[in-house]
Amino acid sequence: MKRFYDEAKAVRTDRGWGIALDGRPVKTPARAALAVPSEQLGYGIAAEWNGQAEEIDPLSMPLTGLANAAIDRIAPDPEGFASELAVFGETDLFCYRVDSPAELAKRQYEAWDPLLDWAMRRYDIGFETTTDIVHRAQPDETVARLKAAVEAYDAFHLAPLSPLVRLSGSLIGALALVEGAFEEDAVWEATRLDEDWQEAQWGEDEEAIATRDAKRREFAAAMRFLRLLDAS
């Protein structure tokens, strides 16, 4: 739609930090107040609205989209949403390895084991890894504790956690980022290891490059949402 306002501002409200367009409060698609708990996140969302040209492009407003998701989709049933995310812990990318070629196996070991080791210490759990494509069940206690870890987050943390899990295929990697235990680039590169190996062997095509770059932008937007959300 056409841009219909001159200026967006983050304003303090009884719900947190809302967004006002020429003084009028912004609503979510479900007509709830668009309000976030962090002042810095509020400023970040307002900047997205101020950055729009003559026509509003929702794809250029990822912070707004994640805030809308937190309010409209997740807040009504955060436990149910968290349970859906926690399922990824049963088939985490880092638990499925190759035994050949040896160089790829070595890279997986070097990139993935530190993340699994962190999770084992952080949540006092163990993992079953395999070089088979057949599903390998994780210990019940591991699944339960990972589920509890995800359910402990509020709607505004679950919103960015969701794309981090979906884009990476790893609940462990996503939790490590939310906990601030690993750097963004390190986790992204770890989750891309297999694809990067294949591209190095067989070459890249334009469609694959475009898909990869789009995923990277979405991944980065989720991380920026988290940083602004937790900024003091």
N, C-alpha and C positions, 0 to 999 in steps of 0.2 A: 504494500500500500504506500501511498504518498506520505512523505514526512509532513506532519501536521502541527509541529511545535517548533519553537525557536531554541529552547534551552532545557536540558535535563539537569536535575540536581538531586543529590542524596540528602534526605532530610530525616531528622530524628523523629520517631513516632513511638507510640506506646507498644508497638510490635517489634521495634528494633530500628533498622535503617531502611526507609522506604525511598522510592524514586518518584519524583514529581516532574511532570512535563509542563512547563509554564505554570507551575503551581498546582497542577491537577495530578492526583496520585495515580500511579500506574497499577493496573490490575493484571493478574495472571489470566491465562486462557479460561480458567474455571471461575473467574471473577472474584478471586480472593485478593487481598492486598499483597502487592509485591513488596515484601519486607524481609530483610536478612539480618542476622545477629551481629554482623561485623561492619564497623564503619568503613574500613578499607574495601571490603567487598561491595558495599553500597556505592562508594566512589567509582570502583571498577565498572559496575553495571551502568552507572550514569554516564561514564565515559563512552561505553558502547553506544548508548542512545545519542550522545552528542556527536559521535563519529559517523552517523548515518548521512548519506547524501540525500538527493531529492526523493529517492524511494528507499523504504526500509527493507533491509535484507536480513531476515532472521538468522541465516547461516553465519553472518558476521557478528553475531551476538551470543557466543557460547555461554558466557557467564549468566546472562539473562535466562537462557534456556535451562541451565542447570538449576538456577533458583526457582524457576517455574516448576520444574520436575520435583524438587524437594517439597514445595508447598502443595502442589496439586496431586501428585502421584504417590509420593512416599509418606508424607506426614499423616495421611488418613490411616495407613497401616504399615508403620515402619518395621514391625516384626515380620510380617509376611514378605515384604520387600527384601529384608536382610536374609531371610531363609532362602530365597531364590538365588541370591548372590553366593551364599555359603556353600551351595551345591558344587560350585566350581572347585572347592577344596578337595573333592573326591576324585577329580581327574586333572589335577594341576599339571600344567605344562612341564614344570621342572622335574616331575617324577617319571617322565617318559623319555628314555635315552636311546641312543644308538650304540651298537658295539663296533660298527664300522661305517664309514672309514675312520681310521684311528685318529686322524687330526680333528674331525668333527667331534668325536667322543671326548677328546681332550679338551676342546673348547667348551663343551657342555659342562664337563666336570669343573673347569676353572670358573665359569660364569655362574652356574646354577648352585653348586654346593654351598658357597657362602650364604646364599639366600635361604636355602633349606636349613643350614646350621643356625642362622639367626632365628628362624621360626621355631626350631626345636628348643633353643634356649629361652626365647620370649614366651612361648606358650607351654613349655614343658611337655612336648609331644614327640612322636617319632613318625617317620615316613617309610612307605614301601616304594622303592623305585624299581623300574623294570626296563628291559630292552625289547620287550614284546609289545605288539600293537594291541593285544587283548587287554581289556580293563583289569587293573590291579587294584583291589579294594584297599582303602586306607584303614588303619585301626579305628575302631569305634570311638575311642577317647580322642583321637586326633580330629576326627570329623566333628565331634561334639564341642571341643574347645575352640576350633576355628569358627564354628557357628556362633558360639557365645561371644567371641571376639568381634564378629561382624555385627551382631545384635546390640552390642554396647554402644554403637555409634548412633548419633541422632540423624534426622532426615537430611540436614545440610551436609553432613559428612558422607552419608550413603549416596547422595546424588553424584558426586565426582568419583566415588569409589566404584560405582557401577561401570562407567566407561573404561576406567583403568583395568578392571577385571576383564571386561568383554574384549577390549582391544589387545590385551596381552595374553589372554588365556591362562593367567596365573593369579589366583587369589593371594598366594604368598607374596608375589612381587607387588601387588597393589597394597597389601597391608604394610609391607616394608616402607612404601612411599608415604602412606598416611601416617605411619609412626615416625617418619623422619629418619629411618635407620639407614637408608641408601639414597644415593643421588638419583635424580630423574633420568639422566642420560644412561647411567649404568644399568638401571632396570629395563629401560626401553631397549637398549642394545642386547641385553640378555634375552629378552622375550623375542627379539628379531633374529636371534642367532641362526636358527635353522633356515629361515627364508633368505638371509644374507648369504649363507653358504651355497644354497641352490643358485642364487643369482650370480655368485662368483663363478660357479661351475658352468652354467648354461647361458649366462648373459641376462640382461634386463630388457623389458619392452616398455613402451610408453605407458600402457595401461597399468602395468604393475607399479611403475614409478609413481604415477598419479595416485593410485590407491594407497601406496605406502606413505606418501607425503600427506594425504588427507587424514590418514590415521594418526600420523605424528602430530598434526595440528590439533586434532581432537584430544589426544593424549596430553599435550602441552596445556590446552585450555582447562582440562580437568585439574591438572597440577596447579595452575595459576589460581583457579577457584579455591583450592585447598589453602594455598599460601595466603591469599587475601582473607579467607574465612578465619584462619588462625592467627592473623597478624594482630599484634597488641596495639 
